[in-house]
Amino acid sequence: MIKEDTEPTLRAFVALSLDDAVMDQLRQKSIALQNQFAAFNIKWVPFKNYHLTLIFIGNVPLDEVDKMEVLIKEAVVGVKPFDIDVGDVTLFPPDQEKKGVLIASVKANKALTALQSRLEAIFRAAGYDLINRPYRPHITLARLRKSKVEQEELLKYDEVINSPVTGVHIYETHKQDGVVFNSIVRSVDL
């Protein structure tokens, strides 16, 4: 039997990174939650993986990274740096009875939703098969697995953390020793 060569791929998504101060505040909130729910079967996202997804692409050949970068450059023409507001930790998705994820909520401001819409439209027009669902900006902190957490149990900080957005990134997801890691492959400045 002849073994066929397979083209190398990466599991890609387009996202915003968060500044160091926001990452540190989210890390502190996550540590408090991990202590609070230590007895639960919850899969916590590694701190350095925190990001704000704009579009999820999925598995693509490595040689498409250049094409994706060009599409992002097209989408950000005329987009100026802006800020996002990160709020309290909450359960997700909001419209389903079963809540499977702990997130830091993100306010869907005009600049963020316009950028996400432009990216989605340009990637769809280029032939990418994106998931068709409403965009709900958030930062994933944990997956609950079969654990049930009530909204009332979550600590409320009633604070908004402001994070500047100065670029859009192509991220890849990969597993190493059973742990999922996200890393930036390319960046496009605003």
N, C-alpha and C positions, 0 to 999 in steps of 0.2 A: 504494500500500500504506500502510495506517495503522499507525503505530508505537504499540504498546501501552506504557503506562507500567508499569514494573516497580517493585515495592515494594522499598525499600532494605532490605538485610539486613546482618547481621554474622556472622562465624564465631566462635562463642562456646564458652567452656568455663568451668567453675567450678574455682577453684584457691586454694591458699594462697601468699602471698608469703613471702619469706625476709627476715630482718633483715639490716641492713647488714654486720654482722660476718661472718655466714655467706656472704653474697654475695661479700664480699672474699676469704674463704678459698677459695671455689669458683673464683673468678676466678684466683687464684694457682695452684691445681691445674690449671686448664684451660690457662693459659699454659705451664706446665711440660710438659703433654701435647702442646700445639701445637708446642713446640720439639722434643720427642722424636720426634713423628711428622710433622715438616715435609714430608717427601718423599711422604707418603701423600695420597691423594685423599679427604680427610675434610671434611665440612661442619660447621664449628663453630658452635654456637648463640651468638648475641651475649650477652654477659654479662648485660645488663639484662633478657633474656628468661627468666632462670632462675626457676622456680616449681615448685610441687608440684601437679599436676593431681589433682582429686578426681573430676570427671566431664567428659567431652567431649560437647558438645551438637551442634555443627555449625552450619550456616547457619540462622539464624532471622530473621524480620522484626524491624526495629529496635523496633517498638512492643511486642515481647514482653519487653523488658528489665525493665519494671516488674513483669510477671508472674513472671519468674525471680527478681527480688529478693524478692518476697513468698514464693516457695517456699523460698528460702534462709533467710529469717527464720523460717519455720515449722520448718525442719529444725534450726536452731540453738537452739531454745527449750530452756533448761536446760543447754546446753553451756557449760562454763566454759573460759577460756583454758587451754591445755596446751602442752607442748613436744614437738617432734619431734627425733629424733636422725638426723643425716646422717652416713653412713659413707664408706668408701672408694669410689674409682672402680672400676667393674666393667663387664662386658659384659652386654647385654640383648637379647632376652629369655633368661632362664636355662634355659628348657625346650626351646629349639630349637637345632639344630646350628649354623645360621647366625646369628651374632650381628651385628646391624646397628646397634647404638647403644651409645655410651659414656654411662654414667650415674653419678651419685652415688647410692649406695643410701640408702634411708630405712627405718628400722625401723618395721614396722607395729605400733605400740602400740595398746592398747585404745581410747583416745580418738580416735585418727586413724581406725581402721577403723570405729568406731561412727558417726562423723561422715560418712564416705564412704558407708556403707550407708544412713544416713538420707537423705542427699541423693539417692542413686540411687533409692531407693524413692519418694520424694516426686516427683521429676521423671518417673519412669516412670508413676506414678499420674496425673500431670497430662497424660500423652499424649506425652511426649518419647521418641523412639526412640533409646535409648542403646545403645552397643556392649555386647554380652553376653560379657564375659570376666572372669576373676578380677582383682581389684584388686591391683596390685603397685606400691606407692608408690616413686617415684624422681624424680630431677631430671635431665632430658636435658641433656647437655653437648655431644654431637656425634653426627652420623649418619655411619656408615662408608662409605656408598656401596658401592663394590666392593672397598674395601680390607679386608684381613684382618689383624686384630690378635689376638694371643694374650693370654689372661688373665695369663700369666706376665710379659708385657712391661710391664704397667701398674705404675706406682709404687705401693707400699703405704705408707700413712701410719700405719695402725693407730691412727687417732684418730677420735673421734666429735665432731661439731660439733653443739651444741645450739642449736635455734632456737625461740623462743617463737611460739605461734600465738594471735593475738588477734582475727583476723577471717577472713572468707571473702569471696572476690572473684569477680565476673563479669569475665572477661577477653575481649578480642577479639583476633583474629589478623588482620593485614593485611600486604600487601606494599607496599614502597616502594623503587623503584629496584632491584628484584630481591631485596631483603632482607626477610625475614619479621620483623615486630615484633609483640610482644604488649603490650597496654596494658589497664589496669584501667578498666572502664566503671562499675562500682558496687561498693561494699563494704558488708558487714554485719558489725558488731562482735559478738564473743562476750561 
